[in-house]
Amino acid sequence: MSSNYNPKASTRIVFREEGDEALLFDPDTGAVKVLNETGKFIWSNLDGSASLEILVQKIMDAFDTSDENKIKEDLEKFIAELKKLKFLDEDES
């Protein structure tokens, strides 16, 4: 996944907070993804303006961690799963 990739949440995905978690729901396919606090934070930052590198830095700042490699690895897995579920806009430019 290119570090120049600026992931953007699809506007057709329904986001609903449920206590400490949140749900993402695709009304077209019925797909559901449960998010924890970190997932909610990432989802709220997927507006297409931040690259993966910027997202890693935002996560590190928000959750007071310095394990950049682990954050990057986990973020890439999370983004790949969202792409597989078609929860992101397709443009990867």
N, CA, C and O atoms as a GROMACS GRO file, in nm:
protein
  372
    1MET      N    1   0.086  -0.118   0.000
    1MET     CA    2   0.000   0.000   0.000
    1MET      C    3   0.090   0.123   0.000
    1MET      O    4   0.178   0.136   0.084
    2SER      N    5   0.066   0.210  -0.092
    2SER     CA    6   0.149   0.328  -0.109
    2SER      C    7   0.134   0.425   0.008
    2SER      O    8   0.023   0.447   0.057
    3SER      N    9   0.244   0.481   0.053
    3SER     CA   10   0.237   0.579   0.161
    3SER      C   11   0.174   0.709   0.112
    3SER      O   12   0.138   0.795   0.192
    4ASN      N   13   0.160   0.724  -0.021
    4ASN     CA   14   0.093   0.841  -0.078
    4ASN      C   15  -0.059   0.824  -0.082
    4ASN      O   16  -0.131   0.919  -0.113
    5TYR      N   17  -0.106   0.705  -0.051
    5TYR     CA   18  -0.248   0.675  -0.054
    5TYR      C   19  -0.320   0.750   0.058
    5TYR      O   20  -0.281   0.741   0.175
    6ASN      N   21  -0.423   0.825   0.023
    6ASN     CA   22  -0.503   0.899   0.120
    6ASN      C   23  -0.641   0.834   0.128
    6ASN      O   24  -0.731   0.870   0.052
    7PRO      N   25  -0.659   0.738   0.218
    7PRO     CA   26  -0.786   0.666   0.225
    7PRO      C   27  -0.902   0.758   0.262
    7PRO      O   28  -0.888   0.850   0.343
    8LYS      N   29  -1.016   0.729   0.200
    8LYS     CA   30  -1.135   0.810   0.224
    8LYS      C   31  -1.254   0.719   0.252
    8LYS      O   32  -1.284   0.630   0.172
    9ALA      N   33  -1.320   0.742   0.364
    9ALA     CA   34  -1.438   0.665   0.401
    9ALA      C   35  -1.549   0.691   0.300
    9ALA      O   36  -1.572   0.804   0.258
   10SER      N   37  -1.618   0.585   0.262
   10SER     CA   38  -1.730   0.599   0.170
   10SER      C   39  -1.848   0.664   0.242
   10SER      O   40  -1.879   0.629   0.355
   11THR      N   41  -1.912   0.758   0.177
   11THR     CA   42  -2.026   0.828   0.237
   11THR      C   43  -2.150   0.739   0.247
   11THR      O   44  -2.245   0.774   0.318
   12ARG      N   45  -2.150   0.626   0.178
   12ARG     CA   46  -2.268   0.538   0.187
   12ARG      C   47  -2.263   0.446   0.308
   12ARG      O   48  -2.361   0.376   0.337
   13ILE      N   49  -2.150   0.443   0.379
   13ILE     CA   50  -2.136   0.359   0.497
   13ILE      C   51  -2.195   0.430   0.618
   13ILE      O   52  -2.166   0.546   0.645
   14VAL      N   53  -2.278   0.358   0.692
   14VAL     CA   54  -2.343   0.412   0.811
   14VAL      C   55  -2.250   0.388   0.930
   14VAL      O   56  -2.203   0.277   0.953
   15PHE      N   57  -2.224   0.495   1.005
   15PHE     CA   58  -2.142   0.489   1.126
   15PHE      C   59  -2.233   0.511   1.245
   15PHE      O   60  -2.308   0.608   1.251
   16ARG      N   61  -2.228   0.419   1.341
   16ARG     CA   62  -2.313   0.431   1.460
   16ARG      C   63  -2.232   0.395   1.584
   16ARG      O   64  -2.178   0.285   1.594
   17GLU      N   65  -2.225   0.488   1.677
   17GLU     CA   66  -2.153   0.462   1.803
   17GLU      C   67  -2.242   0.384   1.898
   17GLU      O   68  -2.361   0.413   1.913
   18GLU      N   69  -2.182   0.286   1.963
   18GLU     CA   70  -2.249   0.202   2.062
   18GLU      C   71  -2.158   0.192   2.184
   18GLU      O   72  -2.082   0.097   2.196
   19GLY      N   73  -2.166   0.288   2.274
   19GLY     CA   74  -2.080   0.288   2.392
   19GLY      C   75  -1.935   0.309   2.353
   19GLY      O   76  -1.902   0.406   2.285
   20ASP      N   77  -1.848   0.217   2.398
   20ASP     CA   78  -1.705   0.227   2.368
   20ASP      C   79  -1.671   0.182   2.227
   20ASP      O   80  -1.559   0.201   2.180
   21GLU      N   81  -1.767   0.121   2.160
   21GLU     CA   82  -1.744   0.070   2.025
   21GLU      C   83  -1.829   0.148   1.926
   21GLU      O   84  -1.909   0.234   1.962
   22ALA      N   85  -1.808   0.116   1.800
   22ALA     CA   86  -1.891   0.174   1.694
   22ALA      C   87  -1.913   0.065   1.589
   22ALA      O   88  -1.837  -0.031   1.579
   23LEU      N   89  -2.016   0.083   1.512
   23LEU     CA   90  -2.047  -0.009   1.403
   23LEU      C   91  -2.040   0.065   1.271
   23LEU      O   92  -2.085   0.178   1.259
   24LEU      N   93  -1.982  -0.002   1.172
   24LEU     CA   94  -1.989   0.045   1.034
   24LEU      C   95  -2.080  -0.052   0.964
   24LEU      O   96  -2.068  -0.174   0.980
   25PHE      N   97  -2.173   0.001   0.885
   25PHE     CA   98  -2.271  -0.083   0.818
   25PHE      C   99  -2.288  -0.038   0.674
   25PHE      O  100  -2.305   0.081   0.646
   26ASP      N  101  -2.282  -0.134   0.583
   26ASP     CA  102  -2.304  -0.106   0.441
   26ASP      C  103  -2.446  -0.150   0.408
   26ASP      O  104  -2.473  -0.270   0.402
   27PRO      N  105  -2.538  -0.055   0.386
   27PRO     CA  106  -2.676  -0.092   0.358
   27PRO      C  107  -2.694  -0.167   0.225
   27PRO      O  108  -2.795  -0.235   0.207
   28ASP      N  109  -2.598  -0.155   0.134
   28ASP     CA  110  -2.608  -0.224   0.005
   28ASP      C  111  -2.575  -0.373   0.017
   28ASP      O  112  -2.637  -0.456  -0.050
   29THR      N  113  -2.478  -0.406   0.101
   29THR     CA  114  -2.432  -0.545   0.110
   29THR      C  115  -2.466  -0.611   0.243
   29THR      O  116  -2.462  -0.733   0.254
   30GLY      N  117  -2.501  -0.532   0.344
   30GLY     CA  118  -2.527  -0.585   0.477
   30GLY      C  119  -2.401  -0.610   0.558
   30GLY      O  120  -2.409  -0.659   0.670
   31ALA      N  121  -2.284  -0.575   0.503
   31ALA     CA  122  -2.157  -0.596   0.574
   31ALA      C  123  -2.150  -0.505   0.696
   31ALA      O  124  -2.192  -0.389   0.693
   32VAL      N  125  -2.096  -0.562   0.805
   32VAL     CA  126  -2.082  -0.489   0.931
   32VAL      C  127  -1.940  -0.504   0.981
   32VAL      O  128  -1.879  -0.610   0.968
   33LYS      N  129  -1.887  -0.397   1.037
   33LYS     CA  130  -1.754  -0.399   1.100
   33LYS      C  131  -1.766  -0.330   1.235
   33LYS      O  132  -1.817  -0.218   1.244
   34VAL      N  133  -1.721  -0.397   1.341
   34VAL     CA  134  -1.721  -0.340   1.475
   34VAL      C  135  -1.586  -0.272   1.497
   34VAL      O  136  -1.481  -0.329   1.469
   35LEU      N  137  -1.591  -0.150   1.549
   35LEU     CA  138  -1.470  -0.073   1.573
   35LEU      C  139  -1.449  -0.049   1.722
   35LEU      O  140  -1.544  -0.022   1.795
   36ASN      N  141  -1.324  -0.059   1.765
   36ASN     CA  142  -1.288  -0.020   1.900
   36ASN      C  143  -1.251   0.130   1.898
   36ASN      O  144  -1.271   0.197   1.797
   37GLU      N  145  -1.198   0.180   2.010
   37GLU     CA  146  -1.163   0.322   2.017
   37GLU      C  147  -1.065   0.363   1.908
   37GLU      O  148  -1.081   0.468   1.845
   38THR      N  149  -0.964   0.281   1.884
   38THR     CA  150  -0.865   0.313   1.782
   38THR      C  151  -0.930   0.314   1.644
   38THR      O  152  -0.905   0.403   1.564
   39GLY      N  153  -1.012   0.214   1.617
   39GLY     CA  154  -1.083   0.208   1.490
   39GLY      C  155  -1.173   0.328   1.468
   39GLY      O  156  -1.180   0.382   1.357
   40LYS      N  157  -1.242   0.370   1.574
   40LYS     CA  158  -1.328   0.489   1.563
   40LYS      C  159  -1.244   0.612   1.530
   40LYS      O  160  -1.282   0.695   1.447
   41PHE      N  161  -1.129   0.624   1.594
   41PHE     CA  162  -1.041   0.738   1.569
   41PHE      C  163  -0.994   0.738   1.423
   41PHE      O  164  -0.998   0.840   1.355
   42ILE      N  165  -0.951   0.621   1.378
   42ILE     CA  166  -0.903   0.612   1.239
   42ILE      C  167  -1.015   0.646   1.143
   42ILE      O  168  -0.997   0.727   1.053
   43TRP      N  169  -1.133   0.585   1.161
   43TRP     CA  170  -1.246   0.610   1.072
   43TRP      C  171  -1.277   0.759   1.065
   43TRP      O  172  -1.306   0.812   0.957
   44SER      N  173  -1.272   0.827   1.178
   44SER     CA  174  -1.305   0.970   1.181
   44SER      C  175  -1.202   1.055   1.108
   44SER      O  176  -1.227   1.172   1.077
   45ASN      N  177  -1.085   0.997   1.080
   45ASN     CA  178  -0.979   1.069   1.009
   45ASN      C  179  -0.964   1.027   0.863
   45ASN      O  180  -0.872   1.071   0.795
   46LEU      N  181  -1.053   0.944   0.814
   46LEU     CA  182  -1.046   0.898   0.674
   46LEU      C  183  -1.128   0.989   0.584
   46LEU      O  184  -1.229   0.949   0.527
   47ASP      N  185  -1.082   1.114   0.571
   47ASP     CA  186  -1.152   1.212   0.488
   47ASP      C  187  -1.083   1.235   0.354
   47ASP      O  188  -1.123   1.322   0.277
   48GLY      N  189  -0.980   1.156   0.327
   48GLY     CA  190  -0.909   1.168   0.200
   48GLY      C  191  -0.799   1.271   0.199
   48GLY      O  192  -0.730   1.287   0.098
   49SER      N  193  -0.781   1.343   0.310
   49SER     CA  194  -0.678   1.447   0.313
   49SER      C  195  -0.547   1.400   0.377
   49SER      O  196  -0.444   1.467   0.364
   50ALA      N  197  -0.551   1.287   0.447
   50ALA     CA  198  -0.433   1.241   0.520
   50ALA      C  199  -0.375   1.114   0.458
   50ALA      O  200  -0.447   1.018   0.431
   51SER      N  201  -0.245   1.115   0.436
   51SER     CA  202  -0.176   0.996   0.386
   51SER      C  203  -0.162   0.896   0.501
   51SER      O  204  -0.190   0.928   0.617
   52LEU      N  205  -0.119   0.775   0.467
   52LEU     CA  206  -0.097   0.674   0.571
   52LEU      C  207   0.007   0.722   0.672
   52LEU      O  208  -0.007   0.697   0.791
   53GLU      N  209   0.111   0.789   0.624
   53GLU     CA  210   0.214   0.841   0.714
   53GLU      C  211   0.156   0.941   0.813
   53GLU      O  212   0.188   0.938   0.932
   54ILE      N  213   0.072   1.029   0.764
   54ILE     CA  214   0.009   1.128   0.852
   54ILE      C  215  -0.085   1.059   0.951
   54ILE      O  216  -0.090   1.096   1.068
   55LEU      N  217  -0.160   0.960   0.904
   55LEU     CA  218  -0.249   0.886   0.993
   55LEU      C  219  -0.171   0.816   1.104
   55LEU      O  220  -0.214   0.814   1.219
   56VAL      N  221  -0.056   0.757   1.070
   56VAL     CA  222   0.028   0.692   1.171
   56VAL      C  223   0.067   0.794   1.278
   56VAL      O  224   0.059   0.766   1.397
   57GLN      N  225   0.110   0.912   1.236
   57GLN     CA  226   0.149   1.016   1.331
   57GLN      C  227   0.032   1.059   1.417
   57GLN      O  228   0.048   1.080   1.538
   58LYS      N  229  -0.086   1.074   1.358
   58LYS     CA  230  -0.205   1.114   1.434
   58LYS      C  231  -0.239   1.009   1.540
   58LYS      O  232  -0.274   1.044   1.653
   59ILE      N  233  -0.229   0.882   1.504
   59ILE     CA  234  -0.257   0.774   1.598
   59ILE      C  235  -0.156   0.776   1.711
   59ILE      O  236  -0.192   0.763   1.828
   60MET      N  237  -0.029   0.791   1.677
   60MET     CA  238   0.076   0.796   1.779
   60MET      C  239   0.052   0.911   1.877
   60MET      O  240   0.070   0.894   1.997
   61ASP      N  241   0.012   1.026   1.826
   61ASP     CA  242  -0.014   1.142   1.911
   61ASP      C  243  -0.138   1.120   1.998
   61ASP      O  244  -0.137   1.150   2.117
   62ALA      N  245  -0.243   1.069   1.938
   62ALA     CA  246  -0.371   1.054   2.010
   62ALA      C  247  -0.364   0.946   2.118
   62ALA      O  248  -0.428   0.959   2.223
   63PHE      N  249  -0.288   0.842   2.093
   63PHE     CA  250  -0.285   0.730   2.187
   63PHE      C  251  -0.153   0.720   2.263
   63PHE      O  252  -0.125   0.618   2.327
   64ASP      N  253  -0.073   0.824   2.255
   64ASP     CA  254   0.051   0.836   2.331
   64ASP      C  255   0.137   0.710   2.322
   64ASP      O  256   0.173   0.649   2.423
   65THR      N  257   0.169   0.673   2.199
   65THR     CA  258   0.255   0.557   2.176
   65THR      C  259   0.365   0.596   2.079
   65THR      O  260   0.350   0.688   2.000
   66SER      N  261   0.475   0.524   2.086
   66SER     CA  262   0.587   0.555   1.998
   66SER      C  263   0.627   0.437   1.910
   66SER      O  264   0.730   0.443   1.842
   67ASP      N  265   0.549   0.331   1.910
   67ASP     CA  266   0.580   0.212   1.831
   67ASP      C  267   0.531   0.230   1.686
   67ASP      O  268   0.431   0.172   1.645
   68GLU      N  269   0.604   0.312   1.613
   68GLU     CA  270   0.562   0.351   1.478
   68GLU      C  271   0.545   0.231   1.384
   68GLU      O  272   0.450   0.226   1.307
   69ASN      N  273   0.637   0.135   1.390
   69ASN     CA  274   0.627   0.018   1.301
   69ASN      C  275   0.502  -0.063   1.327
   69ASN      O  276   0.436  -0.106   1.232
   70LYS      N  277   0.468  -0.084   1.453
   70LYS     CA  278   0.348  -0.160   1.488
   70LYS      C  279   0.223  -0.085   1.446
   70LYS      O  280   0.129  -0.144   1.392
   71ILE      N  281   0.220   0.046   1.469
   71ILE     CA  282   0.105   0.128   1.430
   71ILE      C  283   0.086   0.121   1.278
   71ILE      O  284  -0.025   0.103   1.230
   72LYS      N  285   0.195   0.136   1.204
   72LYS     CA  286   0.187   0.133   1.058
   72LYS      C  287   0.136  -0.003   1.009
   72LYS      O  288   0.050  -0.010   0.921
   73GLU      N  289   0.188  -0.110   1.067
   73GLU     CA  290   0.146  -0.245   1.028
   73GLU      C  291  -0.004  -0.265   1.057
   73GLU      O  292  -0.078  -0.316   0.973
   74ASP      N  293  -0.047  -0.227   1.177
   74ASP     CA  294  -0.188  -0.242   1.214
   74ASP      C  295  -0.279  -0.153   1.128
   74ASP      O  296  -0.387  -0.195   1.089
   75LEU      N  297  -0.234  -0.031   1.100
   75LEU     CA  298  -0.313   0.059   1.017
   75LEU      C  299  -0.330   0.002   0.877
   75LEU      O  300  -0.440   0.004   0.821
   76GLU      N  301  -0.222  -0.050   0.818
   76GLU     CA  302  -0.230  -0.107   0.684
   76GLU      C  303  -0.326  -0.227   0.680
   76GLU      O  304  -0.401  -0.243   0.584
   77LYS      N  305  -0.324  -0.310   0.784
   77LYS     CA  306  -0.418  -0.423   0.792
   77LYS      C  307  -0.562  -0.373   0.801
   77LYS      O  308  -0.651  -0.426   0.734
   78PHE      N  309  -0.583  -0.271   0.884
   78PHE     CA  310  -0.716  -0.215   0.903
   78PHE      C  311  -0.769  -0.155   0.773
   78PHE      O  312  -0.884  -0.179   0.735
   79ILE      N  313  -0.685  -0.077   0.705
   79ILE     CA  314  -0.724  -0.015   0.578
   79ILE      C  315  -0.752  -0.123   0.473
   79ILE      O  316  -0.849  -0.112   0.397
   80ALA      N  317  -0.670  -0.227   0.468
   80ALA     CA  318  -0.691  -0.337   0.373
   80ALA      C  319  -0.825  -0.406   0.398
   80ALA      O  320  -0.896  -0.442   0.304
   81GLU      N  321  -0.860  -0.423   0.525
   81GLU     CA  322  -0.989  -0.485   0.558
   81GLU      C  323  -1.104  -0.394   0.516
   81GLU      O  324  -1.204  -0.443   0.462
   82LEU      N  325  -1.093  -0.265   0.540
   82LEU     CA  326  -1.197  -0.171   0.498
   82LEU      C  327  -1.213  -0.171   0.347
   82LEU      O  328  -1.324  -0.163   0.295
   83LYS      N  329  -1.100  -0.179   0.276
   83LYS     CA  330  -1.105  -0.184   0.129
   83LYS      C  331  -1.175  -0.312   0.082
   83LYS      O  332  -1.257  -0.309  -0.009
   84LYS      N  333  -1.141  -0.424   0.146
   84LYS     CA  334  -1.202  -0.552   0.110
   84LYS      C  335  -1.353  -0.549   0.131
   84LYS      O  336  -1.429  -0.605   0.052
   85LEU      N  337  -1.397  -0.482   0.237
   85LEU     CA  338  -1.540  -0.468   0.266
   85LEU      C  339  -1.607  -0.362   0.178
   85LEU      O  340  -1.729  -0.345   0.181
   86LYS      N  341  -1.525  -0.290   0.101
   86LYS     CA  342  -1.572  -0.179   0.016
   86LYS      C  343  -1.631  -0.064   0.098
   86LYS      O  344  -1.729  -0.001   0.060
   87PHE      N  345  -1.567  -0.039   0.212
   87PHE     CA  346  -1.608   0.072   0.300
   87PHE      C  347  -1.534   0.200   0.267
   87PHE      O  348  -1.563   0.305   0.326
   88LEU      N  349  -1.440   0.194   0.173
   88LEU     CA  350  -1.363   0.312   0.133
   88LEU      C  351  -1.393   0.347  -0.011
   88LEU      O  352  -1.430   0.260  -0.091
   89ASP      N  353  -1.377   0.475  -0.045
   89ASP     CA  354  -1.385   0.514  -0.185
   89ASP      C  355  -1.272   0.448  -0.259
   89ASP      O  356  -1.164   0.428  -0.202
   90GLU      N  357  -1.294   0.412  -0.382
   90GLU     CA  358  -1.200   0.332  -0.458
   90GLU      C  359  -1.077   0.406  -0.510
   90GLU      O  360  -0.975   0.342  -0.536
   91ASP      N  361  -1.083   0.535  -0.524
   91ASP     CA  362  -0.971   0.610  -0.582
   91ASP      C  363  -0.848   0.598  -0.492
   91ASP      O  364  -0.852   0.640  -0.377
   92GLU      N  365  -0.739   0.543  -0.544
   92GLU     CA  366  -0.616   0.527  -0.466
   92GLU      C  367  -0.505   0.619  -0.518
   92GLU      O  368  -0.387   0.586  -0.507
   93SER      N  369  -0.543   0.732  -0.572
   93SER     CA  370  -0.442   0.823  -0.626
   93SER      C  371  -0.384   0.912  -0.521
   93SER      O  372  -0.298   0.995  -0.550
   0.00000   0.00000   0.00000
